Amino acid sequence: MTKGPQFQPVQPVRAYQRIVEQVEDALARGDLAPGQRLPSERELVAQFAVSRSTVREALRVLESNGVVRSRPGDPNGPEILPFSQAALRKQMVRLARVDELTLAELIGFRMIMDGAAIQVTSRLRTSEQLADIEETLVAMRAAIDVDFAAFSEADLAFHDVIAQVSRNSLIQTCNEVVRGVVLSLISDKIAHAPNSRALMLESLQHHAEVVEAIRAGDGHAAARIARQNMYDYYAGYVPEPERETLRALIED
């Protein structure tokens, strides 16, 4: 038998998925815009040449993804919705929770995004915004005497302020989602660790070092310190072979 090309098994794609793809592609091309309406359910059935149940499943997925909104009894077709951070957040959570993404990859992403936000913050912050950042440190210090959940909430407030000052809502959304996923994987280990208080004090010190660099206006140093501190805090939860990539992110 002549040796020919090697093919891979194909994965069946259900009809409703093709409908979802076509609607999303039309949005990407600009053929559909927020506020416009899709054709009625009856028209969609005719155009796609599928059953009514298939169209309804596609619309359910599109609505779940924040792409369209359907109203019961509305004679018009589903409405195309504007971009929503909530929809993006939902999709990112779904991506971040799949098995293909390792804890090391998630932490590496945080190191990059957080470092960038902190570097920009160092250059753009006003004295009032610096005071807001410093207030989050006070809240973190007080939360140590409560519990890890309170400390984690205060820590989130710190990074939210940083993202806001960086004037980039996408950084804020990405950081919030990935941070949440990372903590969901290791928060129990931290909260119930014998040295949980020591870990929170260490984290507080790391944040204080970053704020000192921000106060000095040294964005490069602030970002480097942030990446180093994040590595120091999380590396112990990452298998040794995967730490090399994270260490590479620290280097100038």
Secondary structure, 3 states (H helix, E strand, C coil): CCCCCCCCCCCCCCHHHHHHHHHHHHHHHCCCCCCCECCCHHHHHHHHCCCHHHHHHHHHHHHHCCCEECCCCCCCCCEECCCCHHHHHHHHHHHHCCCCCCHHHHHHHHHHHHHHHHHHHHHHCCHHHHHHHHHHHHHHHHHCCCCHHHHHHHHHHHHHHHHHHCCCHHHHHHHHHHHHHHHHHHHHHHHCCCCHHHHHHHHHHHHHHHHHHHHCCCHHHHHHHHHHHHHHHHHHHCCHHHHHHHHHCCCC
